[in-house]
Amino acid sequence: ITLWAAFSGLVSVFLTLGVANWLSNLIEAAFKRSSGLAPNLQVVLGRVCRWILMVAALLLSMSSVGIDLTILSVFGGAVGVGVGFGLQKIASNYISGFIILLERSIKIGDYVDIGGFKGKISEINTRYTVVDDVNGVANLVPNETFVTSAVKNYYHGDNLSIAKMCISVAYGCDLNRAIEILREEANKPDRVLKDRKGWAGITSLGDSGINLEAAVWIPNIGDGTLGLRTQILINVLKRYGEEGIEVPFPQMDIRVRTPDGGTMGVEQIAGALAAAQEARA
């Protein structure tokens, strides 16, 4: 191996890899401009072409400097076994990345809940997927997680989901009227779908009041529901106040029993406490 051979080999490698990278960028750009291909398929085809061109460029540059490629088959087998054991997790993530891109179980823009992370998918890379949560934090989730774990995808079939509002009313109020008001106000906002029926009713009998719930269908739940629920509940509270429907606060009844099984009133309890305090003084 001479100095000139080494220099020409390096130049050949850089040139072939540069040309392969340039061709890969052109191909990926062409795929992205194609309206007939799904976004996931565009990414898969672009990355497969890039890998093929890079490997071909590397082999071509090695052959041009006189390296016998048949020697690589012997070392490639041994290295492949070692790499397979040592990098099986990384290989699993790479393969999983192609699986989720090809089968389209998730795609860019989907709102998902997986592994404690909840948010929109902004990128699907070869090894990991980026899930942006409502706090603006980018969570890097290994692709293997999407293949081996249960994934809650809110946009898989369509982008419609349920938004719920909960409120309590006091015992003794007009429950039918309270539920009717809650249903009316829940369906007023423009974001609520009018052609898909939600529901409103009693969920439980609480310690301090009767718990009501309304549910409506909305698109793009990934855009958030706090503003919608706030608007609805403010209007419900206003209507309840106008019609005399009480929204209770937590309360507790205390009864003090005497040794003979009777009960003591407030005046008796106050007198007993005063007497005990005087005796202690």
SEDREN-845421 format. One record per residue (C-alpha): x, y, z; residue in three letters. Coordinates in steps of 0.25 Angstrom, whole numbers, plus 5000, padded with zeros to 4 digits. Each point is the difference from the previous one (the first is absolute). Layout:
N
@x=X	y=Y	z=Z	resn=ALA .
...
***
This chain:
281
@x=5000	y=5000	z=5000	resn=ILE .
@x=5006	y=5013	z=4996	resn=THR .
@x=4997	y=5014	z=5004	resn=LEU .
@x=4994	y=5003	z=4987	resn=TRP .
@x=4991	y=4988	z=5000	resn=ALA .
@x=4995	y=5004	z=5014	resn=ALA .
@x=4997	y=5014	z=4996	resn=PHE .
@x=4993	y=4996	z=4987	resn=SER .
@x=4992	y=4990	z=5008	resn=GLY .
@x=4995	y=5011	z=5010	resn=LEU .
@x=4997	y=5009	z=4988	resn=VAL .
@x=4992	y=4989	z=4994	resn=SER .
@x=4993	y=4997	z=5012	resn=VAL .
@x=4996	y=5014	z=5003	resn=PHE .
@x=4996	y=5003	z=4985	resn=LEU .
@x=4991	y=4987	z=4999	resn=THR .
@x=4994	y=5003	z=5014	resn=LEU .
@x=4997	y=5014	z=4996	resn=GLY .
@x=4994	y=4996	z=4987	resn=VAL .
@x=4991	y=4990	z=5007	resn=ALA .
@x=4996	y=5010	z=5011	resn=ASN .
@x=4996	y=5010	z=4989	resn=TRP .
@x=4992	y=4990	z=4992	resn=LEU .
@x=4993	y=4996	z=5013	resn=SER .
@x=4996	y=5014	z=5003	resn=ASN .
@x=4994	y=5001	z=4986	resn=LEU .
@x=4992	y=4987	z=5002	resn=ILE .
@x=4995	y=5004	z=5013	resn=GLU .
@x=4996	y=5013	z=4995	resn=ALA .
@x=4993	y=4994	z=4988	resn=ALA .
@x=4992	y=4990	z=5010	resn=PHE .
@x=4996	y=5012	z=5009	resn=LYS .
@x=4994	y=5007	z=4987	resn=ARG .
@x=4992	y=4988	z=4996	resn=SER .
@x=4986	y=5002	z=5005	resn=SER .
@x=4996	y=4985	z=4997	resn=GLY .
@x=5009	y=4995	z=5011	resn=LEU .
@x=4996	y=5000	z=5015	resn=ALA .
@x=5010	y=5007	z=5009	resn=PRO .
@x=5005	y=4988	z=5006	resn=ASN .
@x=5003	y=4993	z=4987	resn=LEU .
@x=5007	y=5012	z=4995	resn=GLN .
@x=5009	y=4999	z=5012	resn=VAL .
@x=5002	y=4985	z=4999	resn=VAL .
@x=5004	y=5001	z=4985	resn=LEU .
@x=5009	y=5012	z=5002	resn=GLY .
@x=5008	y=4993	z=5011	resn=ARG .
@x=5001	y=4986	z=4993	resn=VAL .
@x=5005	y=5007	z=4987	resn=CYS .
@x=5010	y=5008	z=5009	resn=ARG .
@x=5005	y=4987	z=5007	resn=TRP .
@x=5002	y=4993	z=4986	resn=ILE .
@x=5007	y=5011	z=4994	resn=LEU .
@x=5010	y=5002	z=5011	resn=MET .
@x=5003	y=4985	z=5001	resn=VAL .
@x=5002	y=5000	z=4985	resn=ALA .
@x=5009	y=5012	z=5000	resn=ALA .
@x=5008	y=4994	z=5011	resn=LEU .
@x=5002	y=4987	z=4993	resn=LEU .
@x=5003	y=5007	z=4987	resn=LEU .
@x=5011	y=5009	z=5006	resn=SER .
@x=5006	y=4988	z=5007	resn=MET .
@x=5001	y=4992	z=4987	resn=SER .
@x=5005	y=5012	z=4992	resn=SER .
@x=5013	y=5000	z=5009	resn=VAL .
@x=5002	y=4986	z=4998	resn=GLY .
@x=4994	y=4994	z=5013	resn=ILE .
@x=4995	y=4985	z=4998	resn=ASP .
@x=4986	y=5001	z=5004	resn=LEU .
@x=4999	y=4984	z=5002	resn=THR .
@x=5009	y=5002	z=5012	resn=ILE .
@x=4989	y=5008	z=5007	resn=LEU .
@x=4990	y=4988	z=5000	resn=SER .
@x=5009	y=4992	z=5010	resn=VAL .
@x=5002	y=5012	z=5009	resn=PHE .
@x=4986	y=5005	z=4998	resn=GLY .
@x=4994	y=4987	z=5005	resn=GLY .
@x=5008	y=5000	z=5013	resn=ALA .
@x=4998	y=5015	z=5002	resn=VAL .
@x=4985	y=4998	z=4997	resn=GLY .
@x=4998	y=4990	z=5011	resn=VAL .
@x=5007	y=5008	z=5011	resn=GLY .
@x=4993	y=5013	z=4996	resn=VAL .
@x=4987	y=4992	z=5000	resn=GLY .
@x=5002	y=4996	z=5015	resn=PHE .
@x=5005	y=5014	z=5004	resn=GLY .
@x=4991	y=5009	z=4993	resn=LEU .
@x=4987	y=4992	z=5000	resn=GLN .
@x=4992	y=5011	z=5006	resn=LYS .
@x=5005	y=5010	z=4990	resn=ILE .
@x=4997	y=4991	z=4989	resn=ALA .
@x=4986	y=4997	z=5006	resn=SER .
@x=4997	y=5015	z=5000	resn=ASN .
@x=5005	y=5002	z=4986	resn=TYR .
@x=4991	y=4988	z=4995	resn=ILE .
@x=4988	y=5005	z=5008	resn=SER .
@x=5002	y=5013	z=4994	resn=GLY .
@x=4998	y=4994	z=4986	resn=PHE .
@x=4988	y=4992	z=5005	resn=ILE .
@x=4992	y=5011	z=5005	resn=ILE .
@x=5003	y=5009	z=4988	resn=LEU .
@x=4995	y=4988	z=4991	resn=LEU .
@x=4988	y=4996	z=5007	resn=GLU .
@x=4996	y=5014	z=5003	resn=ARG .
@x=4995	y=4997	z=5014	resn=SER .
@x=5005	y=5014	z=5004	resn=ILE .
@x=5003	y=5011	z=4991	resn=LYS .
@x=5006	y=5015	z=5002	resn=ILE .
@x=4989	y=5008	z=5006	resn=GLY .
@x=4993	y=4989	z=5008	resn=ASP .
@x=4997	y=5003	z=5015	resn=TYR .
@x=5004	y=4988	z=5008	resn=VAL .
@x=5002	y=4995	z=5014	resn=ASP .
@x=5011	y=4990	z=5002	resn=ILE .
@x=5010	y=4997	z=5011	resn=GLY .
@x=4996	y=5011	z=5009	resn=GLY .
@x=5001	y=5010	z=4988	resn=PHE .
@x=4988	y=5007	z=4994	resn=LYS .
@x=5001	y=5010	z=4989	resn=GLY .
@x=5001	y=5002	z=4985	resn=LYS .
@x=5010	y=4992	z=4991	resn=ILE .
@x=5009	y=5010	z=4993	resn=SER .
@x=5011	y=4991	z=4994	resn=GLU .
@x=5001	y=4985	z=4997	resn=ILE .
@x=5015	y=4998	z=5000	resn=ASN .
@x=5008	y=4987	z=4997	resn=THR .
@x=5002	y=4997	z=5015	resn=ARG .
@x=4990	y=5008	z=5007	resn=TYR .
@x=4988	y=5008	z=4999	resn=THR .
@x=4998	y=5014	z=5005	resn=VAL .
@x=4987	y=5003	z=5009	resn=VAL .
@x=4997	y=5014	z=5003	resn=ASP .
@x=4992	y=5002	z=5013	resn=ASP .
@x=4991	y=5012	z=5003	resn=VAL .
@x=5012	y=5006	z=5008	resn=ASN .
@x=5008	y=5001	z=4988	resn=GLY .
@x=5010	y=4989	z=5004	resn=VAL .
@x=5005	y=4991	z=4989	resn=ALA .
@x=4999	y=4985	z=5005	resn=ASN .
@x=5009	y=4991	z=4993	resn=LEU .
@x=4993	y=4986	z=5000	resn=VAL .
@x=5008	y=4988	z=4995	resn=PRO .
@x=4993	y=4994	z=4988	resn=ASN .
@x=5000	y=4986	z=5006	resn=GLU .
@x=4990	y=5006	z=5010	resn=THR .
@x=4990	y=5002	z=4990	resn=PHE .
@x=5001	y=4986	z=4995	resn=VAL .
@x=5000	y=4992	z=5013	resn=THR .
@x=4991	y=5009	z=5009	resn=SER .
@x=4986	y=5004	z=4999	resn=ALA .
@x=4998	y=5013	z=4993	resn=VAL .
@x=4988	y=5010	z=5002	resn=LYS .
@x=4999	y=5007	z=4987	resn=ASN .
@x=4989	y=5010	z=5000	resn=TYR .
@x=5001	y=5003	z=4985	resn=TYR .
@x=5001	y=4986	z=4995	resn=HIS .
@x=4986	y=4999	z=4994	resn=GLY .
@x=4996	y=5014	z=5000	resn=ASP .
@x=5004	y=5013	z=5008	resn=ASN .
@x=4987	y=5000	z=5008	resn=LEU .
@x=5000	y=4998	z=5015	resn=SER .
@x=4991	y=5002	z=5013	resn=ILE .
@x=5002	y=5012	z=5009	resn=ALA .
@x=4993	y=4999	z=5014	resn=LYS .
@x=4996	y=5011	z=5010	resn=MET .
@x=4996	y=4996	z=5014	resn=CYS .
@x=4993	y=5008	z=5011	resn=ILE .
@x=4992	y=4998	z=5012	resn=SER .
@x=4986	y=5005	z=5005	resn=VAL .
@x=4994	y=5000	z=5014	resn=ALA .
@x=4990	y=4990	z=5004	resn=TYR .
@x=4986	y=5005	z=4999	resn=GLY .
@x=5002	y=5008	z=4987	resn=CYS .
@x=4992	y=4997	z=4987	resn=ASP .
@x=5009	y=4990	z=4994	resn=LEU .
@x=4993	y=4999	z=4987	resn=ASN .
@x=5002	y=5015	z=4998	resn=ARG .
@x=5015	y=4999	z=5004	resn=ALA .
@x=5003	y=4989	z=4990	resn=ILE .
@x=4992	y=5008	z=4989	resn=GLU .
@x=5008	y=5012	z=5003	resn=ILE .
@x=5013	y=4993	z=5000	resn=LEU .
@x=4997	y=4993	z=4987	resn=ARG .
@x=4996	y=5013	z=4993	resn=GLU .
@x=5012	y=5007	z=5004	resn=GLU .
@x=5010	y=4988	z=4996	resn=ALA .
@x=4994	y=5000	z=4986	resn=ASN .
@x=5001	y=5015	z=4998	resn=LYS .
@x=5015	y=5003	z=4996	resn=PRO .
@x=5003	y=4999	z=4985	resn=ASP .
@x=5011	y=4990	z=5002	resn=ARG .
@x=4990	y=4990	z=5005	resn=VAL .
@x=4994	y=4991	z=4989	resn=LEU .
@x=4985	y=5001	z=4999	resn=LYS .
@x=4998	y=4988	z=4991	resn=ASP .
@x=5006	y=4990	z=5011	resn=ARG .
@x=4992	y=4998	z=5012	resn=LYS .
@x=5007	y=5001	z=5014	resn=GLY .
@x=4993	y=4998	z=5013	resn=TRP .
@x=4997	y=5006	z=5014	resn=ALA .
@x=4996	y=4994	z=5012	resn=GLY .
@x=5003	y=4996	z=5015	resn=ILE .
@x=5013	y=4993	z=5002	resn=THR .
@x=4999	y=4998	z=5016	resn=SER .
@x=4994	y=5004	z=5013	resn=LEU .
@x=5011	y=5008	z=5007	resn=GLY .
@x=5001	y=5003	z=5015	resn=ASP .
@x=4997	y=5015	z=4998	resn=SER .
@x=4992	y=5000	z=4987	resn=GLY .
@x=4996	y=4992	z=4987	resn=ILE .
@x=5011	y=4999	z=4990	resn=ASN .
@x=4996	y=5003	z=4985	resn=LEU .
@x=5008	y=4998	z=4987	resn=GLU .
@x=4998	y=5004	z=4986	resn=ALA .
@x=5008	y=4995	z=4988	resn=ALA .
@x=5001	y=5005	z=4986	resn=VAL .
@x=5007	y=4997	z=4987	resn=TRP .
@x=5011	y=5009	z=4996	resn=ILE .
@x=5011	y=4999	z=4989	resn=PRO .
@x=5015	y=5001	z=5002	resn=ASN .
@x=5000	y=4997	z=5015	resn=ILE .
@x=5015	y=5002	z=4999	resn=GLY .
@x=4998	y=5015	z=4999	resn=ASP .
@x=4995	y=5000	z=5015	resn=GLY .
@x=4987	y=5000	z=5007	resn=THR .
@x=5002	y=5009	z=5012	resn=LEU .
@x=4995	y=5013	z=4993	resn=GLY .
@x=4988	y=4993	z=4995	resn=LEU .
@x=4996	y=4994	z=5013	resn=ARG .
@x=5003	y=5013	z=5007	resn=THR .
@x=4990	y=5007	z=4991	resn=GLN .
@x=4989	y=4990	z=5002	resn=ILE .
@x=5001	y=4999	z=5015	resn=LEU .
@x=5000	y=5016	z=5002	resn=ILE .
@x=4987	y=5000	z=4992	resn=ASN .
@x=4995	y=4989	z=5008	resn=VAL .
@x=5003	y=5006	z=5013	resn=LEU .
@x=4993	y=5013	z=4995	resn=LYS .
@x=4988	y=4993	z=4996	resn=ARG .
@x=4999	y=4992	z=5013	resn=TYR .
@x=5001	y=5013	z=5008	resn=GLY .
@x=4989	y=5007	z=4991	resn=GLU .
@x=4991	y=4988	z=5003	resn=GLU .
@x=5003	y=4997	z=5015	resn=GLY .
@x=5007	y=4987	z=4998	resn=ILE .
@x=5011	y=4999	z=5011	resn=GLU .
@x=5014	y=4995	z=4997	resn=VAL .
@x=5004	y=4994	z=5014	resn=PRO .
@x=5013	y=5001	z=5007	resn=PHE .
@x=5006	y=4989	z=5009	resn=PRO .
@x=4992	y=4999	z=5013	resn=GLN .
@x=4999	y=4991	z=5012	resn=MET .
@x=4989	y=4997	z=5011	resn=ASP .
@x=5006	y=4997	z=5014	resn=ILE .
@x=4991	y=4994	z=5010	resn=ARG .
@x=5004	y=4998	z=5015	resn=VAL .
@x=4994	y=4988	z=5007	resn=ARG .
@x=4998	y=5000	z=5015	resn=THR .
@x=5003	y=4988	z=5008	resn=PRO .
@x=4985	y=4996	z=5001	resn=ASP .
@x=4999	y=5000	z=4985	resn=GLY .
@x=4994	y=5014	z=4997	resn=GLY .
@x=5006	y=5011	z=4993	resn=THR .
@x=5004	y=5014	z=5004	resn=MET .
@x=4997	y=5013	z=4993	resn=GLY .
@x=5009	y=5011	z=4997	resn=VAL .
@x=4996	y=5008	z=5012	resn=GLU .
@x=5003	y=4988	z=5009	resn=GLN .
@x=5013	y=4997	z=4993	resn=ILE .
@x=5005	y=5015	z=5002	resn=ALA .
@x=4995	y=4999	z=5015	resn=GLY .
@x=5008	y=4987	z=5002	resn=ALA .
@x=5012	y=5006	z=4994	resn=LEU .
@x=4999	y=5013	z=5008	resn=ALA .
@x=4998	y=4992	z=5013	resn=ALA .
@x=5012	y=4991	z=4997	resn=ALA .
@x=5009	y=5012	z=4997	resn=GLN .
@x=4996	y=5006	z=5013	resn=GLU .
@x=5003	y=4988	z=5008	resn=ALA .
@x=5013	y=4999	z=4994	resn=ARG .
@x=5003	y=5014	z=5003	resn=ALA .
***
